[in-house]
Amino acid sequence: MRVRRAMAVLAACILFLSPMMCVNGAEDTDVRELESYILKLVDTGKYEDAGRLYERIAIHHRNESDWGKASEYHLLAAGNFVKAERYEPAGASCINAGDCFYEMRDCDNASKYYLLGAENYKKSDQDYDDSWIEEKVRKCTEKSVISGLAIIGILFGMIKFAGKAALGLGFASVGKKGILTIAGIYFLIPLLMSVAIGAVREMLYEFIDRLFDFGIAFGAFQLMMALLLLTLGLYTIRKWKDKNDISKKTFLLMVIPCPVSLVTMFMTCAFFIIAGIDALKVGLLVGGVFSLFILGIMLAIQRFKLEKSPANLGTTMIFFGMLYLLSIVLIPAYLPLYDMAITIEGISSMDMINGSLFAAFMIFIGFLVERIKKVKNKEWTIKGA
């Protein structure tokens, strides 16, 4: 029965993936046929026609956000235009290639081909103004830094959600079958997301814009998740002190992908696909990272022989609850802060002193109450003995 179910799931995945693969195969065939025709044009010295066809192929790849291949064909087009002594379209092709490298955040090559394009333009128009190149390269550098920060944020999100699932599994009494099932789910979801994104790539930016419209909702849900993790973590520890193990229920909050983690997976896949990586490769990469990270943490827990107890699970839930809260504070992307008119006025030193004294007084009261409780507990223990 289990084998049949597994085969059914595999068949469904194949049926889902096969149309996409067939479409890609047909497009590749058309491009190859066009390339063979271009080579014939080159052999007969029709370089300008060859250049125009190379531009068509480049535009096709640009529409697919395949910036690497698009840049190659733009440069092939430029080379043929130069042979035909058509310097203006050669300059345009070089600049188009530079734009592709710009999208890939390869600022050195972007600058190189922008300058080469300007050089070709000047062969047909000596008054061509290339002052825009410096500003364009500066923006490329800025975006490159932002992309680097985005990648760090994506990796942090992947580690956070994969770690949450892995530690939830690690400190709960879950067998190998359950572990592999959860790891498989975290592998399959990004894979299906990537294939879906690849199939509707033209609508991707519009969908992302609409997704950001729900930013406050995701922030609210993250806050709710944080409170649930904190509450159930404390509840799990408290019940375990009463010799009542509820970890088999509460661990589900740690391992089941929540909407915030699903959005993180989606944005990760979308980011890499926009960067020009093939959708199927992105799905395998992101899904593989999630599942391997989960399995890796599980192996680490087993190797270091960490105790699988509800107390440890509860502590982990509290930790991730605090991490969720910290994410909301440090990552205001969920909240439209840029729309808020926030004015921070000066604070007088007297107000700061009064506030500090009040905080110190409250801490002292809490310490005093705790000491009194401990003394009373000792007295009751002595009387009981």
C-alpha positions as CSV (number, residue, x, y, z in Angstrom):
1,M,0.0,0.0,0.0
2,R,2.8,2.4,0.9
3,V,4.6,1.6,-2.3
4,R,1.5,2.3,-4.3
5,R,1.1,5.7,-2.6
6,A,4.8,6.5,-3.3
7,M,4.4,5.6,-6.9
8,A,1.3,7.7,-7.2
9,V,3.1,10.7,-5.8
10,L,6.0,10.2,-8.1
11,A,3.7,9.8,-11.1
12,A,1.9,13.1,-10.2
13,C,5.2,14.9,-10.0
14,I,6.3,13.6,-13.4
15,L,3.0,14.6,-14.9
16,F,3.4,18.1,-13.4
17,L,7.0,18.5,-14.5
18,S,6.7,16.9,-18.0
19,P,4.7,19.7,-19.8
20,M,7.3,22.3,-18.6
21,M,10.2,20.1,-19.8
22,C,8.4,19.5,-23.2
23,V,7.9,23.2,-23.7
24,N,11.6,23.9,-22.9
25,G,12.7,21.2,-25.3
26,A,10.6,22.6,-28.1
27,E,12.0,26.1,-27.6
28,D,15.6,24.7,-27.6
29,T,14.9,22.9,-30.9
30,D,13.7,26.2,-32.5
31,V,16.8,28.0,-31.3
32,R,19.1,25.3,-32.6
33,E,17.4,25.4,-36.0
34,L,17.7,29.2,-36.1
35,E,21.4,28.9,-35.2
36,S,22.1,26.5,-38.0
37,Y,20.5,28.9,-40.4
38,I,22.6,31.8,-39.0
39,L,25.7,29.8,-39.6
40,K,24.7,29.5,-43.2
41,L,24.2,33.3,-43.4
42,V,27.7,33.8,-41.9
43,D,29.2,31.4,-44.4
44,T,27.7,33.5,-47.3
45,G,28.9,36.8,-45.8
46,K,25.5,38.0,-44.7
47,Y,26.7,39.3,-41.4
48,E,24.1,41.9,-40.8
49,D,21.3,39.4,-41.2
50,A,23.1,37.0,-38.9
51,G,23.5,39.7,-36.3
52,R,19.7,40.5,-36.4
53,L,18.8,36.9,-35.9
54,Y,21.3,36.6,-33.0
55,E,19.5,39.6,-31.5
56,R,16.2,37.8,-31.8
57,I,17.6,34.8,-30.0
58,A,19.1,37.1,-27.3
59,I,15.7,38.8,-26.8
60,H,14.1,35.4,-26.4
61,H,16.5,34.5,-23.6
62,R,16.0,38.0,-22.0
63,N,12.3,37.4,-21.9
64,E,13.0,34.2,-20.1
65,S,15.4,36.1,-17.7
66,D,18.2,33.9,-18.9
67,W,20.8,36.7,-18.7
68,G,23.8,34.5,-19.3
69,K,22.7,33.1,-22.6
70,A,21.2,36.5,-23.6
71,S,24.5,38.2,-23.2
72,E,26.3,35.5,-25.3
73,Y,23.9,36.1,-28.2
74,H,24.0,39.9,-27.9
75,L,27.8,39.7,-28.2
76,L,27.5,37.3,-31.2
77,A,25.2,39.8,-32.8
78,A,27.6,42.6,-32.0
79,G,30.5,40.7,-33.6
80,N,28.5,40.1,-36.8
81,F,27.4,43.8,-37.0
82,V,31.0,44.9,-36.7
83,K,32.0,42.6,-39.5
84,A,29.2,44.2,-41.6
85,E,30.6,47.6,-40.5
86,R,27.2,48.4,-39.0
87,Y,28.6,50.1,-35.9
88,E,25.3,51.6,-34.5
89,P,23.5,48.2,-34.1
90,A,26.9,46.8,-32.9
91,G,26.9,49.4,-30.2
92,A,23.3,48.7,-29.3
93,S,24.1,44.9,-29.0
94,C,27.1,45.6,-26.8
95,I,25.1,47.8,-24.5
96,N,22.3,45.1,-24.4
97,A,25.0,42.6,-23.4
98,G,26.1,45.1,-20.7
99,D,22.5,45.3,-19.5
100,C,22.5,41.5,-19.1
101,F,25.6,41.6,-17.0
102,Y,24.0,44.4,-15.1
103,E,21.1,42.2,-14.2
104,M,23.5,39.5,-13.1
105,R,25.3,42.1,-11.0
106,D,28.6,41.5,-12.9
107,C,29.5,45.1,-12.8
108,D,33.0,44.7,-14.4
109,N,31.7,43.0,-17.5
110,A,28.7,45.5,-17.6
111,S,31.1,48.4,-17.6
112,K,33.3,46.7,-20.2
113,Y,30.5,46.2,-22.7
114,Y,28.9,49.6,-22.0
115,L,32.3,51.2,-23.0
116,L,32.6,48.9,-26.0
117,G,29.1,49.8,-27.1
118,A,29.8,53.5,-26.7
119,E,33.0,53.1,-28.7
120,N,31.0,51.5,-31.5
121,Y,28.4,54.2,-31.4
122,K,31.1,56.9,-31.7
123,K,32.3,55.3,-34.9
124,S,29.0,56.3,-36.5
125,D,28.3,59.4,-34.3
126,Q,31.3,61.2,-32.8
127,D,29.1,63.3,-30.6
128,Y,27.6,60.3,-28.8
129,D,27.3,61.0,-25.1
130,D,28.6,58.2,-22.9
131,S,28.3,60.1,-19.6
132,W,25.5,57.7,-18.5
133,I,27.9,54.8,-18.2
134,E,29.5,56.0,-14.9
135,E,26.1,56.4,-13.2
136,K,24.9,53.0,-14.5
137,V,28.0,51.2,-13.2
138,R,27.5,53.0,-9.8
139,K,24.0,51.7,-9.6
140,C,25.1,48.3,-10.6
141,T,27.6,48.3,-7.7
142,E,25.0,49.5,-5.3
143,K,22.6,46.8,-6.4
144,S,25.3,44.2,-6.2
145,V,25.8,45.1,-2.5
146,I,22.0,45.0,-2.0
147,S,21.9,41.6,-3.7
148,G,24.6,40.3,-1.5
149,L,22.7,41.4,1.6
150,A,19.6,39.8,0.1
151,I,21.4,36.5,-0.3
152,I,22.5,36.7,3.3
153,G,18.9,37.4,4.3
154,I,17.7,34.5,2.2
155,L,20.3,32.1,3.7
156,F,19.4,33.3,7.2
157,G,15.7,32.6,6.4
158,M,16.5,29.2,5.0
159,I,18.7,28.3,8.0
160,K,16.0,29.6,10.4
161,F,13.1,27.6,9.0
162,A,15.2,24.5,8.3
163,G,16.7,24.6,11.7
164,K,13.3,25.0,13.3
165,A,12.0,21.9,11.6
166,A,15.2,20.0,12.3
167,L,15.4,20.8,16.0
168,G,11.7,20.1,16.3
169,L,12.3,16.7,14.9
170,G,15.5,16.2,16.8
171,F,14.1,16.8,20.3
172,A,10.9,15.0,19.7
173,S,10.5,11.2,19.6
174,V,10.1,10.9,15.9
175,G,11.3,7.8,13.9
176,K,13.3,7.7,10.8
177,K,10.2,7.5,8.6
178,G,8.8,10.7,10.1
179,I,12.2,12.5,9.7
180,L,12.5,11.4,6.0
181,T,8.8,12.4,5.4
182,I,9.4,16.0,6.7
183,A,12.7,16.3,4.9
184,G,10.9,15.1,1.7
185,I,8.2,17.7,2.2
186,Y,10.7,20.5,2.5
187,F,12.4,19.2,-0.6
188,L,9.2,18.9,-2.7
189,I,7.7,22.2,-1.9
190,P,10.5,24.4,-3.3
191,L,10.8,22.1,-6.3
192,L,7.1,22.5,-7.2
193,M,7.2,26.2,-6.5
194,S,10.2,26.7,-8.8
195,V,8.5,24.8,-11.6
196,A,5.3,26.8,-11.2
197,I,7.3,30.1,-11.2
198,G,9.1,28.9,-14.3
199,A,5.8,28.2,-16.0
200,V,4.3,31.7,-15.3
201,R,7.5,33.7,-15.2
202,E,5.9,36.6,-17.1
203,M,3.5,37.2,-14.2
204,L,6.2,36.8,-11.5
205,Y,6.8,40.5,-10.8
206,E,3.1,41.2,-10.6
207,F,2.6,38.3,-8.2
208,I,5.5,39.5,-6.0
209,D,4.0,43.0,-5.9
210,R,0.7,41.6,-4.8
211,L,2.4,39.4,-2.3
212,F,4.0,42.5,-0.7
213,D,0.6,44.0,-0.3
214,F,0.0,41.4,2.4
215,G,3.2,42.4,4.3
216,I,1.3,43.4,7.4
217,A,-0.6,40.1,7.4
218,F,2.6,38.2,7.2
219,G,4.1,40.3,10.0
220,A,1.0,39.6,12.1
221,F,1.2,35.9,11.4
222,Q,4.8,35.9,12.4
223,L,3.9,37.6,15.6
224,M,1.2,35.0,16.2
225,M,3.7,32.2,15.5
226,A,6.2,33.7,17.9
227,L,3.5,33.9,20.7
228,L,2.4,30.3,20.0
229,L,6.0,29.0,20.1
230,L,6.7,30.8,23.4
231,T,3.4,29.7,24.9
232,L,3.5,26.1,23.8
233,G,7.2,25.9,24.6
234,L,6.6,27.0,28.2
235,Y,3.5,24.7,28.4
236,T,5.6,21.7,27.1
237,I,8.2,22.3,29.8
238,R,5.6,22.7,32.5
239,K,3.8,19.6,31.6
240,W,7.0,17.6,31.5
241,K,7.7,18.7,35.0
242,D,4.4,17.1,35.9
243,K,5.6,13.9,34.1
244,N,3.2,14.5,31.2
245,D,4.8,14.3,27.8
246,I,2.9,16.4,25.2
247,S,5.8,16.9,22.8
248,K,4.3,14.5,20.2
249,K,1.7,17.2,19.6
250,T,3.5,20.5,20.2
251,F,6.5,19.5,18.0
252,L,4.2,19.8,15.0
253,L,4.3,23.6,15.3
254,M,8.0,23.4,14.7
255,V,8.1,21.1,11.7
256,I,5.0,21.9,9.6
257,P,5.8,24.7,7.1
258,C,4.0,27.9,8.2
259,P,2.9,30.6,5.7
260,V,5.9,32.7,6.6
261,S,8.3,29.8,5.7
262,L,6.4,29.1,2.5
263,V,6.8,32.8,1.5
264,T,10.5,32.5,2.3
265,M,10.8,29.4,0.1
266,F,8.9,31.2,-2.7
267,M,10.9,34.4,-2.5
268,T,14.2,32.3,-2.4
269,C,13.1,30.4,-5.6
270,A,11.9,33.6,-7.3
271,F,15.2,35.5,-6.5
272,F,17.4,32.8,-8.0
273,I,15.1,32.4,-11.1
274,I,15.1,36.2,-11.7
275,A,18.9,36.0,-11.4
276,G,18.8,33.7,-14.5
277,I,19.1,30.2,-13.0
278,D,17.0,27.5,-14.5
279,A,13.8,26.9,-12.6
280,L,14.3,23.2,-12.2
281,K,17.8,23.7,-10.9
282,V,16.6,26.3,-8.5
283,G,14.0,23.9,-7.1
284,L,16.6,21.1,-6.7
285,L,19.0,23.6,-5.1
286,V,16.6,25.2,-2.6
287,G,14.8,21.9,-1.8
288,G,18.1,20.2,-1.4
289,V,19.5,22.8,0.9
290,F,16.3,22.6,3.1
291,S,16.2,18.8,3.3
292,L,20.0,18.3,3.7
293,F,20.1,20.9,6.4
294,I,17.3,19.2,8.3
295,L,19.1,15.8,7.9
296,G,22.4,17.3,8.8
297,I,21.1,18.8,12.1
298,M,19.5,15.5,12.9
299,L,22.8,13.7,12.4
300,A,24.5,16.3,14.6
301,I,22.0,15.8,17.4
302,Q,22.5,12.0,17.2
303,R,26.3,12.3,17.1
304,F,26.6,14.6,20.0
305,K,24.0,12.5,21.9
306,L,21.8,15.4,22.9
307,E,18.9,14.4,25.1
308,K,15.6,14.0,23.3
309,S,13.3,15.3,26.0
310,P,10.2,17.5,26.0
311,A,12.2,20.0,28.2
312,N,14.7,20.5,25.4
313,L,12.0,20.7,22.8
314,G,10.2,23.4,24.9
315,T,13.4,25.3,25.3
316,T,14.0,25.2,21.5
317,M,10.4,26.4,20.9
318,I,11.0,29.3,23.2
319,F,14.3,30.1,21.4
320,F,12.6,30.2,18.0
321,G,9.7,32.2,19.5
322,M,12.2,34.8,20.6
323,L,13.9,34.6,17.2
324,Y,10.6,35.3,15.4
325,L,10.0,38.3,17.6
326,L,13.5,39.5,16.9
327,S,13.0,39.1,13.2
328,I,9.9,41.4,13.4
329,V,12.0,44.0,15.2
330,L,15.1,43.8,13.0
331,I,13.5,43.2,9.7
332,P,10.7,45.8,9.2
333,A,10.0,44.5,5.6
334,Y,6.7,43.1,6.9
335,L,5.6,46.5,8.0
336,P,5.2,49.6,5.7
337,L,7.5,51.8,7.9
338,Y,8.5,53.9,4.9
339,D,4.9,55.2,4.8
340,M,4.9,56.2,8.5
341,A,5.8,59.7,9.5
342,I,8.0,58.9,12.5
343,T,9.5,61.8,14.4
344,I,12.0,61.2,17.1
345,E,12.2,64.2,19.4
346,G,14.9,64.9,21.9
347,I,14.7,63.2,25.3
348,S,15.7,65.2,28.4
349,S,18.3,63.8,30.7
350,M,15.9,64.1,33.6
351,D,13.4,61.8,31.9
352,M,16.2,59.3,31.2
353,I,17.2,59.3,34.8
354,N,13.7,58.9,36.1
355,G,13.1,56.1,33.6
356,S,16.3,54.3,34.6
357,L,15.5,54.6,38.3
358,F,12.0,53.2,37.8
359,A,13.4,50.3,35.8
360,A,16.0,49.6,38.5
361,F,13.3,49.8,41.2
362,M,11.1,47.3,39.4
363,I,14.1,44.9,38.9
364,F,14.9,45.2,42.7
365,I,11.2,44.4,43.6
366,G,11.3,41.4,41.3
367,F,14.5,40.2,42.9
368,L,13.2,40.7,46.4
369,V,10.0,38.8,45.7
370,E,11.9,35.9,44.2
371,R,14.2,35.8,47.3
372,I,11.2,35.7,49.6
373,K,9.6,32.9,47.7
374,K,12.9,30.9,47.9
375,V,13.0,31.4,51.7
376,K,9.4,30.3,52.1
377,N,10.0,27.2,50.0
378,K,13.0,26.3,52.2
379,E,10.9,26.7,55.3
380,W,8.1,24.5,53.9
381,T,10.7,21.9,52.9
382,I,12.2,21.8,56.4
383,K,8.7,21.6,58.0
384,G,7.7,18.8,55.7
385,A,10.9,16.9,56.6
